[in-house]
Amino acid sequence: MQSGETVTAEDAAVPARPADRYGSAGKDKKPKRWRKWLFVGIALVVSGAVGWVYYLNFGQSSIDAERIGFQKLPGDAMQVTLNVTRDDNSKPGVCVVRVRDKSGAESGRREVLVPAGAGNSRVNTVVKSIGEPVTADVFGCSYSIPRYLSTP
């Protein structure tokens, strides 16, 4: 205190905090700027990794099939014709074909092996149904062939 200043009761009752232990009372407690940029960088890296994983799993398929036609057969079966397009014709693939009944529910399904060959392959298959089938479609295709479909 300097001479000439008056001490109030409030000043006398509150002991002074040691500045070297607690910091000065007038200093603003702002977060350091580098922490903000570190968090932004981490968020960008994590969101980029998540986007890359989604692209690998749900991006454009390298093998695809289109239903060309279907024909109802006796005994609740349907013949389905597919046109399979792939980027690597040296690898075999598998496509899942399904048929639907009048209500739209899936009533039959079959996995079809697409042998290695030309880039565009036409495949015919017969799918059995538990009820009367009215339409057929391709569920999807993949290069991951189950062991029971692969040829020895």
C-alpha positions as CSV (number, residue, x, y, z in Angstrom):
1,M,0.0,0.0,0.0
2,Q,1.1,3.5,-0.7
3,S,0.9,6.2,1.9
4,G,-2.3,8.2,1.6
5,E,-4.5,5.3,0.6
6,T,-7.2,4.3,2.9
7,V,-7.8,0.6,3.8
8,T,-11.4,-0.5,3.7
9,A,-12.9,-3.3,5.8
10,E,-13.2,-5.5,2.7
11,D,-9.6,-5.2,1.8
12,A,-8.5,-6.0,5.3
13,A,-10.7,-9.1,5.6
14,V,-9.6,-10.8,2.4
15,P,-6.0,-12.0,2.5
16,A,-4.0,-11.5,-0.6
17,R,-3.4,-14.5,-2.8
18,P,0.2,-15.4,-3.6
19,A,0.6,-14.5,-7.3
20,D,3.4,-17.0,-7.9
21,R,1.1,-19.8,-6.8
22,Y,-2.3,-18.8,-8.2
23,G,-1.4,-16.3,-10.9
24,S,-2.4,-12.7,-10.9
25,A,-6.1,-11.9,-10.4
26,G,-6.3,-9.5,-13.3
27,K,-5.0,-12.0,-15.9
28,D,-7.6,-13.3,-18.4
29,K,-7.8,-17.1,-18.6
30,K,-8.0,-17.6,-22.4
31,P,-7.2,-21.0,-23.9
32,K,-4.0,-21.1,-25.8
33,R,-4.4,-20.6,-29.6
34,W,-2.4,-23.7,-30.5
35,R,-4.9,-25.9,-28.7
36,K,-7.7,-24.7,-30.8
37,W,-5.8,-25.4,-34.0
38,L,-4.8,-28.9,-32.7
39,F,-8.4,-29.8,-32.1
40,V,-9.4,-28.5,-35.6
41,G,-6.6,-30.6,-37.1
42,I,-7.6,-33.7,-35.2
43,A,-11.2,-33.3,-36.2
44,L,-10.2,-32.9,-39.9
45,V,-8.1,-36.1,-39.8
46,V,-10.8,-38.1,-38.1
47,S,-13.5,-36.9,-40.5
48,G,-11.3,-37.6,-43.5
49,A,-10.6,-41.2,-42.2
50,V,-14.4,-41.8,-41.6
51,G,-15.1,-40.5,-45.2
52,W,-12.5,-42.8,-46.7
53,V,-13.9,-45.9,-44.9
54,Y,-17.4,-45.0,-46.1
55,Y,-16.2,-44.6,-49.6
56,L,-14.4,-48.0,-49.6
57,N,-17.5,-49.7,-48.2
58,F,-20.3,-47.9,-49.9
59,G,-18.7,-46.3,-53.0
60,Q,-19.1,-47.3,-56.6
61,S,-19.0,-51.0,-57.0
62,S,-16.4,-52.5,-59.4
63,I,-18.9,-55.3,-60.3
64,D,-22.5,-54.6,-61.1
65,A,-25.4,-56.5,-62.6
66,E,-28.6,-55.4,-64.4
67,R,-31.7,-57.5,-64.8
68,I,-32.4,-57.9,-68.5
69,G,-35.5,-60.0,-68.2
70,F,-37.4,-62.6,-66.2
71,Q,-39.9,-65.3,-67.0
72,K,-42.3,-67.2,-64.7
73,L,-41.8,-71.0,-64.8
74,P,-44.1,-73.7,-63.5
75,G,-43.7,-74.8,-59.9
76,D,-43.3,-71.3,-58.3
77,A,-39.9,-70.6,-60.0
78,M,-38.6,-67.8,-62.1
79,Q,-35.9,-67.6,-64.7
80,V,-33.8,-64.5,-64.5
81,T,-31.4,-63.1,-67.1
82,L,-28.6,-60.8,-65.9
83,N,-26.0,-58.7,-67.7
84,V,-23.0,-58.5,-65.4
85,T,-20.4,-55.6,-65.9
86,R,-17.1,-55.6,-64.1
87,D,-13.9,-53.7,-64.2
88,D,-11.6,-56.8,-63.9
89,N,-12.8,-59.6,-66.2
90,S,-10.1,-62.0,-65.0
91,K,-11.7,-62.3,-61.6
92,P,-14.9,-64.4,-61.0
93,G,-17.8,-62.8,-59.1
94,V,-21.0,-63.5,-57.4
95,C,-24.4,-61.9,-57.7
96,V,-27.5,-62.2,-55.4
97,V,-30.7,-62.5,-57.3
98,R,-34.1,-62.4,-55.6
99,V,-37.8,-62.8,-56.5
100,R,-40.8,-61.1,-54.9
101,D,-44.4,-62.1,-54.5
102,K,-47.5,-60.1,-55.1
103,S,-47.2,-58.2,-51.7
104,G,-43.6,-57.2,-52.6
105,A,-42.0,-59.4,-50.0
106,E,-38.9,-61.4,-51.0
107,S,-40.0,-65.0,-51.6
108,G,-36.8,-66.5,-53.0
109,R,-33.1,-65.7,-53.3
110,R,-30.2,-67.3,-55.0
111,E,-26.4,-66.6,-55.3
112,V,-25.1,-66.9,-58.8
113,L,-21.5,-67.5,-59.6
114,V,-20.3,-65.4,-62.5
115,P,-17.2,-67.1,-63.9
116,A,-14.1,-65.1,-65.1
117,G,-14.4,-64.1,-68.7
118,A,-15.5,-61.1,-70.8
119,G,-16.1,-57.7,-69.2
120,N,-19.8,-58.0,-69.9
121,S,-21.3,-61.4,-69.1
122,R,-24.9,-62.6,-69.7
123,V,-26.0,-65.1,-67.0
124,N,-29.3,-67.1,-66.8
125,T,-30.5,-68.6,-63.5
126,V,-33.6,-70.1,-62.0
127,V,-34.8,-68.9,-58.6
128,K,-37.3,-71.0,-56.6
129,S,-39.9,-69.2,-54.6
130,I,-42.0,-70.1,-51.6
131,G,-45.1,-68.5,-53.2
132,E,-46.1,-67.3,-56.7
133,P,-43.3,-64.9,-57.9
134,V,-44.3,-61.8,-59.8
135,T,-41.0,-60.0,-60.3
136,A,-37.2,-60.4,-59.9
137,D,-34.3,-58.1,-59.3
138,V,-30.6,-58.1,-58.5
139,F,-29.8,-57.5,-54.8
140,G,-26.1,-56.9,-55.4
141,C,-22.7,-58.3,-56.7
142,S,-19.3,-58.8,-55.2
143,Y,-15.9,-60.3,-55.9
144,S,-16.0,-62.0,-52.5
145,I,-17.1,-65.5,-53.4
146,P,-18.3,-67.8,-50.7
147,R,-16.4,-71.1,-50.4
148,Y,-19.4,-73.2,-51.3
149,L,-19.8,-71.4,-54.6
150,S,-16.2,-71.5,-55.7
151,T,-15.1,-74.3,-58.0
152,P,-12.2,-76.5,-57.0
